[in-house]
Amino acid sequence: MTPLYSPRFIRQFDNLPLEIQQKTRKQVEFLLRDIRHPSLRAKKYDEADDIWQARVDDHYRFYFRIDGDMYTLTSVRKHRD
């Protein structure tokens, strides 16, 4: 699979603390290898817009779409409890 980073994802990523940026990179690598990787806990987030959610850690999530053989990463942000 190939990643495509939206401008919003890049902007949000650049504003994250360095530690969260590193965790996000690691989790995206897991996504590219296997969407079923246990630490991702990837799931469909918005059925209507076909958006998926995956974990960065307990407090952050990233969101993406699956477009053929490409993951379009749309955002990364704090997770609401």
N, C-alpha and C positions, 0 to 999 in steps of 0.2 A: 504494500500500500504506500501511497505517496501523500505527504501532508501539504495542505495549502493553508496558509495563515491569513486570515482576514485582517484588514487594517485595524479593526476594533480589537481583535485578539492581540495584535502586536502592541498597540497602545496600552492596553490593560496589562499585558505581560511586562512591559518596560516600567510600569509603575509599581510592580510588586516588590516586596522585600527580596533581597538576593537569595535567601534560603528557599523561599517559595518559588522563585524562578528556577532554581536547581531542581527542586522536587517536580516542578511542572515539566521540565525537559525530560527527566527520568520517566515520568508517567506517559508522556507522549511517545517515547521510545517503546515502552511496553505496548501501547496502543498499536503502533505500527507493526509490531511483531505478532500480537495476539489480542484481539478485542476482549477475549475471555480471561485475560490475566486477572488473578484474584484480587490484586491490590487496586485495580481500576474500579471494580464494581460497576462496570458500564451498564447503562440501562436507557431505554427510550424515555426522554424527558417530555417531549411535546409531540404527540402523535400527529397532529394537524400540520405542523411545520417540519416534521421529520427530523427533530433535533434530539441528539443523544447527550447524556451527561456521564462524566467519569470523575473519579476522585483524584485530587492532588494529595490531600491529607484530610484530617478531620474537619478542617475549617475552609478549605478551598475546593472548588470544582472547575472543570473546564467542559465546554460544550462544543459539539461538532455535528456535522452532517456527513453521511456516507454518500458519495457521488461516484458510482462505479468503483474504480480502484483507487479513489482518492478520499482522504479524510479532509474536509474543510473545517478547520478549527475556527469557531466563531467568537468565543469569548472565554475568559478565565476570570473568576471572581470569588469573593467570599461566599461561603454557603450559609444560607439562612437556617437557623436552628429550628 
